[in-house]
C-alpha cells in the first residue's frame, strides 16, 4: 500500500474520517473498485478517497453502510474529482444514499482542454505529470479479502494523482476560457447517475427488436420489461437471465415448452435450463398483454414531414458545429453530440422559440445567433403546424 494510504474497515473509523474530510477545505478525489460480471448492478469493493494529501481506502465489503460520506458528496461547495465518473456515480449514489454535487470530471476537462477525447487516467497522469502507472490489477476480484499490497497500491494510485491532474487542467481551461464548459458537462454527468432503466422502456436496448413484425415487437417489449424487473429482483446480469437474441426469438413464438428452449439461439444449458419455465410463463404473460393492448408502448412515430424538417435542420446544425469545433480545435461530438443535436431539434419543433435557448448552457451561448439563423427552405424557426406542435 502507498505510504500515505489508510485502510478503513470499521464504521466508526469511517464516520470519523468522513467528518474530518468534510471539515477540510481541499478538493475530494474519489474512485471506486467493483465487480460487475454476473450481477444486475456492480458490487462495490472499495471506495478510494484522497483529501489534502490523505489517501484512504474504504472497505465497502466490511462497511456496507457508507452513508457517512453523503454530506460530503452532496455539498456543492466541496469539489469532487473523478476521472470518467459515469460508472462510479451510480455506485456512489447507492452507497452513500445521495447524488453528487460539485463534480469535476478530469476526462471531460481533458477533452475541453484539447488533450484528446476519452483519455484514460493512466494516459492523462503520464501526459501531465510524467508518472507512469502500472495497470496490472485491472482484473482483480475486489470483493476478495485480503487484498495484496500491489492491489492496494494500485487502488491508492487511482486517486493519489487526481488533485494534481485537476489543478493542471483547471489552469489550462481558465486560460482557454472553457472551465465553465467542463463544469457544466460534469454537472450533467452527475444529474444522470441512475443505472436502473425503467422496465417500460427496457425494450429500447434490445438488439434486433426493430426487425420483428408488429405483434412480435409488442411481445418483445413485454419480455424486455419482465427481464428488467426479474434481473433486478434476482440481482442477475440480463444476459445470464435472457440474452437479446433469445428474447427476440422467443417473441416470435406463441408458446414455449421448456424442453424446446434448447432450440432457441443463445441458449446455454448450464445457465438457462432452470430458467426455461420462467421464460415460458413470461412469454404467455407478454402475449396476453400484447393482445389486450397493454404491452409497454413504442415510441410514437414522428410524422414524415416533421422528420424531414428535423433532418434538414440537423444537417445544417451539424455543419455549423463542425465549423465551430474546427475553429476551437475540438472534436465535433464533444461540442455537440448527435444525440444532443437531435433532442434539441425535436424539442424546438414542439415548443418553438429560439433553438439556442432550447439547447441552453454554454453550447447555446456559443452557437447563439448562428444557430438561430438556420432555416429550411428560407423559413426560420419551427414549422407552425398542429403536427409540429404536438408532443
C-alpha positions as CSV (number, residue, x, y, z in Angstrom):
1,X,0.0,0.0,0.0
2,X,1.2,3.5,-0.7
3,X,2.7,5.1,2.4
4,X,0.0,7.7,2.8
5,X,-2.9,5.3,2.3
6,X,-5.1,4.2,5.2
7,X,-7.3,1.1,5.1
8,X,-10.8,1.7,6.7
9,X,-12.9,-1.3,7.6
10,X,-14.8,-0.1,10.6
11,X,-17.9,2.1,10.7
12,X,-16.7,4.3,13.5
13,X,-13.4,4.9,11.7
14,X,-15.2,5.8,8.5
15,X,-17.6,8.2,10.4
16,X,-14.6,10.0,11.9
17,X,-12.7,10.2,8.6
18,X,-15.8,11.4,6.7
19,X,-16.3,14.2,9.3
20,X,-12.6,15.2,9.0
21,X,-12.8,15.2,5.2
22,X,-16.0,17.3,5.3
23,X,-14.4,19.8,7.6
24,X,-11.3,20.2,5.3
25,X,-11.3,22.8,2.5
26,X,-9.5,20.8,-0.1
27,X,-10.9,19.1,-3.1
28,X,-12.0,15.5,-2.7
29,X,-10.7,12.9,-5.2
30,X,-12.8,9.8,-5.5
31,X,-12.8,6.4,-7.3
32,X,-14.4,3.0,-6.9
33,X,-13.3,-0.6,-7.5
34,X,-16.1,-3.0,-8.1
35,X,-17.0,-6.4,-9.7
36,X,-19.7,-6.4,-12.4
37,X,-20.0,-9.6,-14.3
38,X,-22.9,-11.7,-13.2
39,X,-25.0,-9.3,-11.2
40,X,-27.6,-6.7,-12.2
41,X,-25.7,-3.9,-10.5
42,X,-22.0,-3.6,-9.7
43,X,-20.8,-5.0,-6.4
44,X,-18.7,-2.4,-4.7
45,X,-15.4,-3.5,-3.2
46,X,-13.5,-0.3,-2.4
47,X,-14.0,3.5,-2.4
48,X,-10.8,5.4,-2.7
49,X,-10.7,8.9,-1.2
50,X,-7.9,11.5,-1.3
51,X,-8.2,14.8,0.6
52,X,-5.4,17.2,1.4
53,X,-2.7,14.6,1.0
54,X,-4.5,11.9,2.9
55,X,-5.4,8.8,1.0
56,X,-7.9,6.3,2.4
57,X,-9.3,3.0,1.0
58,X,-12.7,2.3,2.4
59,X,-13.6,-1.4,2.6
60,X,-17.2,-1.4,1.3
61,X,-17.5,-5.2,1.9
62,X,-17.0,-4.9,5.6
63,X,-18.5,-1.4,5.9
64,X,-21.6,-1.7,3.6
65,X,-23.3,1.4,5.2
66,X,-21.4,4.3,3.6
67,X,-24.0,7.0,4.4
68,X,-21.4,9.0,6.5
69,X,-20.0,10.0,3.1
70,X,-23.3,11.5,2.0
71,X,-22.8,15.1,3.4
72,X,-19.5,15.3,1.6
73,X,-21.0,14.0,-1.7
74,X,-23.9,16.4,-1.7
75,X,-22.1,19.5,-0.6
76,X,-21.8,21.7,-3.7
77,X,-19.2,23.9,-2.1
78,X,-16.7,20.9,-2.0
79,X,-15.4,20.0,-5.4
80,X,-15.3,16.2,-6.1
81,X,-12.7,15.0,-8.5
82,X,-13.3,11.8,-10.6
83,X,-12.0,10.5,-13.9
84,X,-14.5,9.2,-16.3
85,X,-17.0,9.1,-13.5
86,X,-20.2,8.0,-15.3
87,X,-19.7,4.4,-14.0
88,X,-18.7,5.5,-10.5
89,X,-21.6,8.0,-9.9
90,X,-24.4,5.4,-9.6
91,X,-22.3,3.3,-7.3
92,X,-21.5,6.2,-5.1
93,X,-25.1,7.4,-5.1
94,X,-26.4,4.0,-3.9
95,X,-23.5,3.6,-1.4
96,X,-23.9,7.0,0.2
97,X,-27.6,7.4,-0.4
98,X,-27.2,10.7,-2.2
99,X,-26.5,12.2,-5.6
100,X,-23.2,14.1,-6.0
101,X,-22.9,17.8,-6.4
102,X,-19.8,19.8,-7.3
103,X,-18.3,17.3,-9.7
104,X,-15.2,18.0,-11.8
105,X,-14.5,15.1,-14.2
106,X,-10.9,15.1,-15.4
107,X,-11.7,13.1,-18.5
108,X,-14.3,15.7,-19.6
109,X,-11.9,18.5,-18.6
110,X,-9.0,17.0,-20.6
111,X,-11.2,16.8,-23.7
112,X,-12.2,20.5,-23.4
113,X,-8.5,21.3,-22.8
114,X,-7.8,19.9,-26.3
115,X,-5.7,16.9,-24.9
116,X,-7.9,14.3,-26.5
117,X,-11.3,12.7,-26.0
118,X,-11.8,9.7,-23.7
119,X,-8.2,9.8,-22.3
120,X,-7.6,7.1,-19.7
121,X,-6.5,8.1,-16.2
122,X,-3.1,6.5,-16.7
123,X,-2.6,8.3,-20.0
124,X,-3.5,11.6,-18.5
125,X,-1.2,11.2,-15.5
126,X,1.7,10.3,-17.8
127,X,0.9,13.3,-20.1
128,X,0.6,15.9,-17.4
129,X,2.8,14.6,-14.6
130,X,5.2,12.3,-16.3
131,X,4.2,9.5,-14.0
132,X,3.7,6.0,-15.5
133,X,1.1,3.9,-13.6
134,X,1.1,0.2,-13.6
135,X,-2.4,-1.1,-14.5
136,X,-1.7,-4.8,-13.9
137,X,-4.5,-5.1,-11.3
138,X,-7.4,-4.3,-13.6
139,X,-8.8,-7.9,-13.4
140,X,-8.7,-8.0,-9.6
141,X,-11.7,-9.5,-7.7
142,X,-12.2,-6.5,-5.4
143,X,-14.6,-8.4,-3.2
144,X,-12.0,-10.9,-2.1
145,X,-10.2,-10.4,1.2
146,X,-7.4,-9.9,2.0
147,X,-6.1,-7.8,-1.0
148,X,-2.5,-7.8,-1.8
149,X,-0.1,-4.9,-1.3
150,X,0.1,-4.5,-5.1
151,X,-3.7,-4.4,-5.3
152,X,-4.0,-1.8,-2.6
153,X,-1.2,0.3,-4.1
154,X,-3.0,0.2,-7.5
155,X,-6.2,1.4,-5.8
156,X,-4.5,4.2,-4.0
157,X,-2.8,5.5,-7.1
158,X,-6.2,6.0,-8.8
159,X,-6.8,9.0,-6.5
160,X,-3.2,9.9,-5.5
161,X,-2.6,12.0,-8.6
162,X,-6.2,13.3,-9.3
163,X,-5.7,16.6,-7.4
164,X,-2.6,17.5,-9.3
165,X,-4.2,16.5,-12.6
166,X,-7.3,18.5,-11.8
167,X,-5.2,21.6,-10.9
168,X,-3.3,21.4,-14.2
169,X,-6.5,21.0,-16.2
170,X,-8.2,23.8,-14.4
171,X,-5.4,26.2,-15.2
172,X,-5.4,25.2,-18.9
173,X,-9.2,25.6,-19.0
174,X,-9.1,29.0,-17.4
175,X,-6.6,30.2,-20.0
176,X,-8.8,28.9,-22.8
177,X,-12.0,30.3,-21.2
178,X,-13.5,26.8,-21.0
179,X,-13.6,25.9,-17.3
180,X,-17.3,26.5,-17.1
181,X,-17.8,24.2,-20.1
182,X,-16.1,21.3,-18.2
183,X,-18.0,22.1,-15.0
184,X,-21.3,22.2,-16.9
185,X,-20.8,18.8,-18.6
186,X,-19.5,17.3,-15.3
187,X,-22.7,18.5,-13.6
188,X,-24.8,16.9,-16.3
189,X,-23.0,13.6,-15.7
190,X,-23.9,13.8,-12.0
191,X,-27.5,14.5,-12.8
192,X,-27.8,11.2,-14.7
193,X,-26.5,8.9,-12.1
194,X,-29.1,6.2,-12.3
195,X,-28.1,2.8,-13.8
196,X,-31.6,1.2,-13.4
197,X,-33.7,1.8,-16.5
198,X,-37.4,2.0,-16.4
199,X,-38.8,-1.5,-17.4
200,X,-41.3,0.2,-19.6
201,X,-38.5,1.4,-21.9
202,X,-36.2,-1.5,-21.4
203,X,-37.0,-2.7,-24.9
204,X,-35.0,0.2,-26.4
205,X,-31.8,-1.6,-25.5
206,X,-32.8,-5.0,-27.1
207,X,-30.8,-5.6,-30.3
208,X,-32.9,-6.9,-33.2
209,X,-36.3,-5.9,-31.9
210,X,-36.8,-3.5,-34.8
211,X,-36.7,-6.4,-37.2
212,X,-39.8,-8.0,-35.7
213,X,-43.3,-7.6,-37.0
214,X,-45.8,-5.5,-35.1
215,X,-47.2,-8.3,-32.9
216,X,-43.9,-9.9,-32.1
217,X,-42.4,-6.5,-31.3
218,X,-45.2,-5.9,-28.8
219,X,-44.4,-9.3,-27.2
220,X,-40.7,-8.5,-27.1
221,X,-41.4,-5.2,-25.3
222,X,-43.3,-7.2,-22.7
223,X,-40.4,-9.7,-22.4
224,X,-37.9,-6.9,-22.1
225,X,-39.9,-5.3,-19.2
226,X,-40.1,-8.7,-17.5
227,X,-36.4,-9.3,-17.9
228,X,-35.6,-5.9,-16.4
229,X,-37.8,-6.5,-13.3
230,X,-36.7,-10.1,-12.8
231,X,-33.0,-9.3,-13.3
232,X,-33.3,-6.5,-10.7
233,X,-35.2,-8.9,-8.3
234,X,-32.6,-11.7,-8.7
235,X,-29.6,-9.4,-8.9
236,X,-28.6,-11.2,-12.1
237,X,-27.0,-9.8,-15.2
238,X,-29.5,-9.5,-18.1
239,X,-27.6,-11.9,-20.4
240,X,-27.5,-14.5,-17.7
241,X,-31.3,-14.3,-17.4
242,X,-32.2,-13.9,-21.0
243,X,-30.0,-12.9,-23.9
244,X,-31.2,-10.4,-26.5
245,X,-31.1,-13.0,-29.3
246,X,-33.1,-15.4,-27.2
247,X,-35.6,-12.8,-26.3
248,X,-36.2,-11.8,-29.9
249,X,-36.6,-15.5,-31.0
250,X,-38.9,-16.1,-28.1
251,X,-41.1,-13.2,-29.1
252,X,-41.9,-14.9,-32.4
253,X,-43.4,-17.9,-30.7
254,X,-47.0,-18.5,-29.5
255,X,-45.7,-20.5,-26.5
256,X,-42.7,-22.4,-25.3
257,X,-42.4,-25.9,-23.9
258,X,-39.4,-25.8,-21.6
259,X,-37.9,-28.8,-23.3
260,X,-37.9,-26.9,-26.6
261,X,-35.9,-24.0,-25.1
262,X,-32.6,-25.6,-26.2
263,X,-33.5,-24.8,-29.8
264,X,-33.5,-21.1,-29.1
265,X,-30.4,-19.0,-30.1
266,X,-28.2,-18.1,-27.2
267,X,-29.5,-21.0,-25.1
268,X,-26.8,-22.3,-22.7
269,X,-27.9,-25.5,-20.9
270,X,-25.5,-24.8,-18.0
271,X,-27.0,-21.3,-17.4
272,X,-30.5,-21.4,-18.8
273,X,-32.0,-24.9,-18.3
274,X,-33.6,-24.0,-15.0
275,X,-34.8,-20.7,-16.4
276,X,-36.8,-22.1,-19.3
277,X,-40.1,-22.5,-17.3
278,X,-39.8,-18.8,-16.3
279,X,-39.3,-17.8,-20.0
280,X,-42.4,-19.8,-20.9
281,X,-44.5,-18.1,-18.3
282,X,-43.2,-14.7,-19.2
283,X,-43.9,-15.3,-22.9
284,X,-47.6,-16.2,-22.1
285,X,-47.9,-13.0,-20.0
286,X,-46.3,-10.9,-22.7
287,X,-48.6,-12.3,-25.4
288,X,-51.7,-11.7,-23.3
289,X,-50.6,-8.1,-22.6
290,X,-49.9,-7.6,-26.3
291,X,-53.3,-9.0,-27.2
292,X,-55.0,-6.7,-24.7
293,X,-53.1,-3.7,-25.9
294,X,-51.4,-3.3,-22.5
295,X,-47.8,-4.0,-23.6
296,X,-45.2,-1.3,-22.9
297,X,-45.7,1.3,-25.6
298,X,-43.5,2.0,-28.5
299,X,-42.1,5.5,-29.1
300,X,-44.7,7.4,-31.2
301,X,-43.7,7.7,-34.8
302,X,-42.7,11.2,-36.0
303,X,-44.8,12.4,-39.0
304,X,-42.7,12.2,-42.2
305,X,-42.8,15.9,-42.9
306,X,-41.6,16.7,-39.4
307,X,-38.9,14.1,-39.6
308,X,-37.8,15.5,-42.9
309,X,-37.6,19.0,-41.5
310,X,-35.7,17.8,-38.4
311,X,-33.2,16.0,-40.6
312,X,-32.7,19.0,-42.9
313,X,-32.1,21.3,-39.9
314,X,-29.9,18.7,-38.4
315,X,-27.6,18.7,-41.4
316,X,-27.2,22.5,-41.1
317,X,-26.6,22.3,-37.3
318,X,-24.0,19.6,-37.8
319,X,-22.2,21.7,-40.4
320,X,-22.2,24.7,-38.0
321,X,-20.9,22.5,-35.2
322,X,-18.1,21.1,-37.4
323,X,-17.1,24.6,-38.3
324,X,-17.0,25.8,-34.7
325,X,-15.3,22.7,-33.4
326,X,-12.6,23.0,-36.0
327,X,-12.0,26.7,-35.0
328,X,-11.7,25.6,-31.4
329,X,-9.6,22.5,-32.1
330,X,-12.2,20.2,-30.5
331,X,-14.0,17.1,-31.7
332,X,-17.4,17.9,-33.1
333,X,-19.0,15.2,-30.9
334,X,-17.6,16.9,-27.8
335,X,-19.0,20.3,-28.8
336,X,-22.4,18.9,-29.7
337,X,-23.1,15.2,-30.0
338,X,-25.6,13.8,-32.5
339,X,-27.9,12.8,-29.6
340,X,-27.8,16.3,-28.1
341,X,-28.5,17.8,-31.5
342,X,-31.5,15.6,-32.3
343,X,-33.0,16.1,-28.8
344,X,-32.7,19.9,-29.1
345,X,-34.2,20.0,-32.6
346,X,-37.1,17.7,-31.6
347,X,-37.9,19.9,-28.5
348,X,-37.6,23.1,-30.6
349,X,-40.0,21.6,-33.1
350,X,-42.6,21.2,-30.4
351,X,-42.1,24.4,-28.3
352,X,-40.8,26.9,-30.9
353,X,-38.8,30.0,-29.9
354,X,-35.0,30.1,-30.0
355,X,-33.1,26.9,-30.9
356,X,-30.1,28.2,-29.0
357,X,-32.3,28.8,-25.9
358,X,-33.6,25.2,-26.2
359,X,-30.1,23.9,-26.4
360,X,-29.1,26.1,-23.4
361,X,-25.9,26.2,-21.5
362,X,-22.5,27.1,-23.0
363,X,-23.4,25.4,-26.2
364,X,-26.5,27.6,-26.8
365,X,-24.4,30.7,-25.9
366,X,-21.5,29.7,-28.2
367,X,-23.6,28.8,-31.2
368,X,-26.1,31.6,-30.5
369,X,-27.3,33.7,-33.4
370,X,-25.7,31.5,-36.0
371,X,-27.8,28.6,-34.7
372,X,-31.0,30.6,-34.6
373,X,-30.4,31.8,-38.2
374,X,-30.5,28.3,-39.6
375,X,-33.5,27.9,-42.0
376,X,-35.2,25.3,-44.1
377,X,-36.5,26.5,-47.5
378,X,-35.9,30.1,-46.4
379,X,-38.3,29.8,-43.4
380,X,-36.7,30.4,-40.0
381,X,-37.9,28.7,-36.9
382,X,-40.0,25.5,-36.4
383,X,-42.9,24.6,-38.6
384,X,-46.1,26.3,-37.3
385,X,-48.3,23.3,-37.9
386,X,-50.5,21.3,-35.4
387,X,-48.4,18.2,-36.2
388,X,-45.2,20.0,-35.4
389,X,-46.6,21.4,-32.1
390,X,-47.9,18.0,-30.9
391,X,-45.7,16.0,-28.4
